[in-house]
Amino acid sequence: MKKIRIGSGAGYAGDRLEPALELIAKGNLDYISFECLAERTIAIAQKAKLVNPDKGYNGLLEHRMDKVLPLAHEHKVKVITNMGAANPQSAVDVICKMAEEKGIKGLKVAAVYGDDVLDKLDKYKNTTVWETGRPLEELDGDIISANVYMGIDGIVEALKNGADIIVTGRVSDPALFLAPLVYEFGWDINNYDLMGKGTLTGHLLECGGQATGGYFAEPGKKDVERLWELGFPIAEVSENGEFIITKVEGSGGIVNKDTVTEQMIYEIHDPATYFTPDCVADFSKVTFTEKGKDVVEVKGATGREKTDTLKVSIGYKDCFIGEGEISYAGPGCLDRAKLAAEIVEKRLELTKVKYDELRIDFIGINSIYKNSDRKYNVPEEVRLRVSARTKTRYDADQVGNEVETLYTNGPAGGGGATKAISEIVSVASMLINRNDVEAKVIYKEVL
């Protein structure tokens, strides 16, 4: 029975590069997929593209491709990635230029796009936004992006046309791994049992080192070997959709029933009904069997017919966050930090700074579990952080300024003050009809 080996090259936009290179060099791969696109990531990429039309792709594209291109070419490994973000067309131009400079010939690079549906939002003004429960037209903020989760269609088309490297915009994470299975095995996209199995393959790979013990590790409870050399996962998939999860022999990390179980339920609201563009996957009857060291056999996934709608992530300019921090040390440091916080809060009121939300954190005391009646041990040092969500940059600026003025205006002993302003691009979600979405593919060759 034919088998395909697919490696996970990245689990998020800024992930490490070394594990991917190890996979290409030692993993006996047919494909490697780099998943580098979160919902907020693409909104930020769209913002960058507004400033420079040639930008908007992943900021580490050149860094990764500098090493990946020659290695993948040498080992005949096809590369699929969503590092195109808001601009896969420009990403392809960059990759081809790099290949030419490196003397790599006979390379076909494809850009898959069509996920940008900003120009279609007018017909969805009355559609409910999930986060607000209100119609889209009532969303408070300037919309800068709208990207729909596409499925495998464009990737499969590119593979059929001989692409060696495929760069996409917003596609579902599992699609990066499902598409080569559909292409290689000739799966019927309406065979939802197979589509469900392939979707689970992608879901277990999409977060990189999470499946090989990274997010799993807890010292003394769930120990994982050599996390500093964590290997990324490989799926070896059979034509019937059954597969194993493993990693490169000798790499750090671990693959066992527990690591893959934790990854399977990660970001899944309902294991029996996992909505994707290509099917509604059902993981409720999945079994994991350890077949050897760092080898887990996966069976039992299935699926149902895909929905008529697709999810859209809308990026919009929401607000500014102004913040300031200052440290206090020695006896009474927490009491002085509390007084400092009170001073800043009253100063913001006195100077009529407008904010929608104010947060006061005593870092190391309550900044993770915010609980005002918690009993604190007496600390030797504490760092105060005051932050506020504002509609204007001016109001955001005043927050950090007021923290900084604590230097000389008391209480005693403040030091190490910092301040910052961030313009926040928030993300909203809604559904659109899949008939309003068409995957498009363009190609460029290095001869």
VENLIN-V83199 format. One line per field, one symbol per residue. psi: psi as a letter, one per 30 degrees, with the letter a starting at -180 (. if undefined). Layout:
BEGIN
psi = ???
END
This chain:
BEGIN
psi = kkkkkkljflfleglleeeeeeeeeffhlelkkjjgjlefeeeeeeeeeeejffaflkfgeeeefeeeeeeeeeghkkkklgffcfifeeeeeeeeeeeeffgklhkkkkkkaffjgefffefgfgkkkeffgllefgkjlkkfljkkjlbfeeeeeeefggkekkklbjlkefffeeefeeeefhkkfgjfeeeeeeeeeeefffgbfefgfdffkjkfeikkkiffhkkllkkjklfgflllkalkkfllakjaeeefeeeefkgjejffijklffljljgfgkkkkjfakhjkkklflallkllflkkkkkkkjeakjklkkkkklakgeeeeeeeeeeeeeeeeeeghkklfkkkjkjkfegfejjjfgkjkljlflkkkkklkklfleeeeefeeeeeeffefglakgklhklllkkkkjlklklklkffgkkkkkllkkj.
END
